[in-house]
Amino acid sequence: QVQLVESGGGLVQAGGSLRLSCAASGRTFSSYAVGWFRQAPGNEREFVAAIIWTSSNAYYTDSVKGRFTISRDNTKNTVYLQMNSLKPEDTAVYYCAARAVGGSYYPKEESWYMYWGQGTQVTVSS
C-alpha cells in the first residue's frame, strides 16, 4: 500500500510560482509512474503532468507546457510540480497519483492510477 501526501498549495497572484510536493510512504517510487491531476469547481478532474520514475520521461498537458515542470527526488521519495507563470485558470485542487509500472502504462489516464493523495488547493488571483 502506498500513501501519498501533497503539500505546497496556497494563494498566489497571477504570474507567481508555487512548488507542489507529493511524498510517498509505504513504498518507494522506484518503479512507479507519478502523475498530477487537478479539479476546478464544477469541472472534471484533468491530467496536468506525469513522470516515469525509472526513465524520468515526463508528460504534460498542453496548457501547462513551458510553465510547469515535474521532477523527482530519489533520496526523498518525492515528486515535485514546479508551477511558474501561474494563471487564474490554474486555480484548482491538485492531486498526485501513483501506480507501479509493468508493461503498458497510461500516465495521462486518471483511471489507470491506483493510489491518490488527498489534494492541495492552489488559488491564483488576478
HELIX and SHEET records of a PDB file:
HELIX    1   1 ASP A   62  VAL A   64  5                                   3    
HELIX    2   2 PRO A   88  ASP A   90  5                                   3    
HELIX    3   3 GLU A  110  TRP A  112  5                                   3    
SHEET    1   A 4 GLN A   3  SER A   7  0                                        
SHEET    2   A 4 LEU A  18  SER A  25 -1                                        
SHEET    3   A 4 THR A  78  MET A  83 -1                                        
SHEET    4   A 4 PHE A  68  ASP A  73 -1                                        
SHEET    1   B 6 GLY A  10  GLN A  13  0                                        
SHEET    2   B 6 THR A 120  SER A 125  1                                        
SHEET    3   B 6 ALA A  92  ALA A 100 -1                                        
SHEET    4   B 6 TYR A  32  GLN A  39 -1                                        
SHEET    5   B 6 GLU A  46  ILE A  52 -1                                        
SHEET    6   B 6 ALA A  58  TYR A  60 -1                                        
SHEET    1   C 4 GLY A  10  GLN A  13  0                                        
SHEET    2   C 4 THR A 120  SER A 125  1                                        
SHEET    3   C 4 ALA A  92  ALA A 100 -1                                        
SHEET    4   C 4 TYR A 115  TRP A 116 -1                                        
END                                                                             
